[in-house]
Amino acid sequence: DTEVTQTPKHLVMGMTNKKSLKCEQHMGHRAMYWYKQKAKKPPELMFVYSYEKLSINESVPSRFSPECPNSSLLNLHLHALQPEDSALYLCASSLSAGGHTDTQYFGPGTRLTVL
Amino acid sequence: AQSVAQPEDQVNVAEGNPLTVKCTYSVSGNPYLFWYVQYPNRGLQFLLKYITGDNLVKGSYGFEAEFNKSQTSFHLKKPSALVSDSALYFCAVRDGNQAGTALIFGKGTTLSVSS
């Protein structure tokens, strides 16, 4: 089973709202990722968690706050977003964070619209 | 610096014909190469990867890719295209000389298969 699940599928929020995106995998992977993707563009890496610790933050604005409560779960907390943050947010996981040959498996994404 | 190029924004083929989606890469160390497919409003699905060994890699849904070290290419191929293959395809690379696990994605190629 190579499934990564994400909830919700769609999210509409105002600029003053606080919301959270959730991601879950049960493949025993120890690395989890958040990506942002604009239409017809490649995914852009936001954060990497390795063994539940944040290992990479690609200079993401503080209005995005990641959290990894355990090895199977990854959250992305959203606050005071801007309309330009509207995008597809993808979660991915891989066996380890340092393995060059490890495949990243992606979830279906959350389509976020900021009004 | 590591990079991936997908020289074609769009590839059009007729159903039943062979298809090729091109990818070239630039890395300083050993390349680890991946192909992903993305259907509309969905996450990325892993198709295949090249790590080492046989230059012809077979993957999901009848796709295969040929690693060519001298031409630094990793083109995706399928002998007989299906309408259902119409999607956005991403090539990605990791550099064996770089620490960490970041995937470098190409810009993507839209494949359109006509009936």
HADDOCK unambig.tbl for C-alpha pairs under 7 A between the chains (distance, minus, plus):
assign (segid A and resid 41 and name CA) (segid B and resid 107 and name CA) 6.10 0.50 0.50
assign (segid A and resid 41 and name CA) (segid B and resid 108 and name CA) 6.83 0.50 0.50
assign (segid A and resid 42 and name CA) (segid B and resid 105 and name CA) 6.23 0.50 0.50
assign (segid A and resid 42 and name CA) (segid B and resid 106 and name CA) 6.80 0.50 0.50
assign (segid A and resid 42 and name CA) (segid B and resid 107 and name CA) 5.48 0.50 0.50
assign (segid A and resid 42 and name CA) (segid B and resid 108 and name CA) 6.43 0.50 0.50
assign (segid A and resid 90 and name CA) (segid B and resid 43 and name CA) 6.75 0.50 0.50
assign (segid A and resid 97 and name CA) (segid B and resid 100 and name CA) 6.52 0.50 0.50
assign (segid A and resid 97 and name CA) (segid B and resid 101 and name CA) 5.56 0.50 0.50
assign (segid A and resid 98 and name CA) (segid B and resid 100 and name CA) 5.02 0.50 0.50
assign (segid A and resid 98 and name CA) (segid B and resid 101 and name CA) 5.35 0.50 0.50
assign (segid A and resid 99 and name CA) (segid B and resid 101 and name CA) 6.41 0.50 0.50
assign (segid A and resid 100 and name CA) (segid B and resid 32 and name CA) 6.93 0.50 0.50
assign (segid A and resid 100 and name CA) (segid B and resid 94 and name CA) 6.39 0.50 0.50
assign (segid A and resid 100 and name CA) (segid B and resid 96 and name CA) 6.51 0.50 0.50
assign (segid A and resid 100 and name CA) (segid B and resid 101 and name CA) 5.92 0.50 0.50
assign (segid A and resid 101 and name CA) (segid B and resid 32 and name CA) 6.37 0.50 0.50
assign (segid A and resid 101 and name CA) (segid B and resid 51 and name CA) 6.32 0.50 0.50
assign (segid A and resid 105 and name CA) (segid B and resid 46 and name CA) 6.77 0.50 0.50
assign (segid A and resid 106 and name CA) (segid B and resid 43 and name CA) 5.97 0.50 0.50
assign (segid A and resid 106 and name CA) (segid B and resid 44 and name CA) 5.67 0.50 0.50
assign (segid A and resid 106 and name CA) (segid B and resid 45 and name CA) 6.70 0.50 0.50
assign (segid A and resid 107 and name CA) (segid B and resid 43 and name CA) 5.55 0.50 0.50
assign (segid A and resid 108 and name CA) (segid B and resid 42 and name CA) 4.98 0.50 0.50
assign (segid A and resid 108 and name CA) (segid B and resid 43 and name CA) 3.99 0.50 0.50
assign (segid A and resid 109 and name CA) (segid B and resid 42 and name CA) 6.56 0.50 0.50
assign (segid A and resid 109 and name CA) (segid B and resid 43 and name CA) 5.57 0.50 0.50
